[in-house]
Amino acid sequence: MTGSSVREALDASVDALRAAGVDDPRLDAELLLGEAMGRERSALIADGGAEVPASAARAFGEMVRRRLRREPVAYILGRKGFRNLELMVDRRVLIPRPETELLVELALELQPASVLDVGTGSGAIALAVADELPTCAVTATDTSPGALEVARANAKRLGLADRVRLLEGTLPEGGEFDLVLANLPYVPERDWPALQPEVTQWEPREALLAGPDGLDAYRSFIPDCGRAFRPIAATTSAALAVEVGEGQAEAVGMLMREVGFERIETRRDLAGIERVVFGTGTVV
Ligand SMILES: C[S@@+](CC[C@H](N)C(=O)[O-])C[C@H]1O[C@@H](n2cnc3c(N)ncnc32)[C@H](O)[C@@H]1O
């Protein structure tokens, strides 16, 4: 593509990306060329006649080749926006999704003094809560050492390392939290073949799959979480909010009721899907 204008470079790659089955080839091509040229996407589009320098053309060509193999744009760029933060991401972590911001919004409504984020991945929820609730003590866990490395690097880069305690595992010993948030794996095995290659070939399976009906992770986590709340049941109420997949809210609400959560609410995402199940109560 040496000697091409921005417009020509974009048009050529959009055709190739479309042929490879990419959902939004123009947006992706603009993001990748913007990265290669060190320019904002809007400035790039406004200046379609500008020549693409040779080094940028080579970098763009390499990024398009990666995208043709259906590698997600976020892994190619190495970053993803979430709330007010830019998080570094790679194949050790799930790419944070916009609907997960609902859990952060819930924390902002409740204004807890302490939060536990279980299955933190890139650190998205924990770091956003720490960023937006400056007095909240935040702890985050993950069973994946690779994910924790990414979360630690994000915490450091964002200047939040002294605000978020990151621990390997699920529930910290002796922890007492006003609010527990979790976005654990919830994809049913039967849905796996129909997912986009960006997910099935690139994102960590252990961050996504949770048995035949997608509820295995919550079936073991919610009772454990109920037990973890017991020491504080006499003095305060417990609050747990988890992200779920389409059609899972009722079953997950039942799991919460079984361990003693009395009031169960759900929150819908922008597509109208019940995405968050929120339980409160005194767990006994
Ligand atoms: C769906 S990803 C969510 C990542 C991040 N919280 C987000 O919303 O972008 C699930 C994460 O939970 C972790 N995980 C799975 N089972 C776990 C468990 N029992 N305890 C703690 N973490 C777990 C996985 O390693 C993965 O990082």
The ligand as a Tripos MOL2 file, in Angstrom:
@<TRIPOS>MOLECULE
LIG
   27    29     1     0     0
SMALL
NO_CHARGES

@<TRIPOS>ATOM
      1 C1        -16.0080  -13.1440   32.2020 C.3       1 LIG1
      2 S1        -14.3550  -12.8300   32.7460 S.3       1 LIG1
      3 C2        -14.6020  -11.2210   33.4920 C.3       1 LIG1
      4 C3        -13.3750  -10.3540   33.5440 C.3       1 LIG1
      5 C4        -13.6540   -8.9260   34.0310 C.3       1 LIG1
      6 N1        -14.2530   -8.9300   35.3550 N.3       1 LIG1
      7 C5        -14.5530   -8.1890   33.0760 C.2       1 LIG1
      8 O1        -15.7340   -8.0190   33.4150 O.co2     1 LIG1
      9 O2        -14.0950   -7.7780   32.0130 O.co2     1 LIG1
     10 C6        -14.2790  -13.9450   34.1140 C.3       1 LIG1
     11 C7        -12.9850  -13.9190   34.9240 C.3       1 LIG1
     12 O3        -13.2130  -14.7290   36.0800 O.3       1 LIG1
     13 C8        -12.0860  -15.5340   36.3440 C.3       1 LIG1
     14 N2        -12.6000  -16.6880   37.0870 N.ar      1 LIG1
     15 C9        -13.2460  -17.7910   36.6380 C.ar      1 LIG1
     16 N3        -13.6400  -18.5660   37.6660 N.ar      1 LIG1
     17 C10       -13.2530  -17.9190   38.8070 C.ar      1 LIG1
     18 C11       -13.3940  -18.1850   40.1880 C.ar      1 LIG1
     19 N4        -14.0130  -19.2790   40.6390 N.pl3     1 LIG1
     20 N5        -12.8700  -17.3230   41.0760 N.ar      1 LIG1
     21 C12       -12.2450  -16.1920   40.6540 C.ar      1 LIG1
     22 N6        -12.0790  -15.8910   39.3510 N.ar      1 LIG1
     23 C13       -12.5910  -16.7280   38.4370 C.ar      1 LIG1
     24 C14       -11.5010  -15.8320   34.9740 C.3       1 LIG1
     25 O4        -10.1280  -16.1430   35.0770 O.3       1 LIG1
     26 C15       -11.7610  -14.5070   34.2430 C.3       1 LIG1
     27 O5        -10.6750  -13.6220   34.3830 O.3       1 LIG1
@<TRIPOS>BOND
     1     1     2 1
     2     2     3 1
     3     2    10 1
     4     3     4 1
     5     4     5 1
     6     5     6 1
     7     5     7 1
     8     7     8 2
     9     7     9 1
    10    10    11 1
    11    11    12 1
    12    11    26 1
    13    12    13 1
    14    13    14 1
    15    13    24 1
    16    14    15 ar
    17    14    23 ar
    18    15    16 ar
    19    16    17 ar
    20    17    18 ar
    21    17    23 ar
    22    18    19 1
    23    18    20 ar
    24    20    21 ar
    25    21    22 ar
    26    22    23 ar
    27    24    25 1
    28    24    26 1
    29    26    27 1
@<TRIPOS>SUBSTRUCTURE
     1 LIG1         1 GROUP 0 **** ****
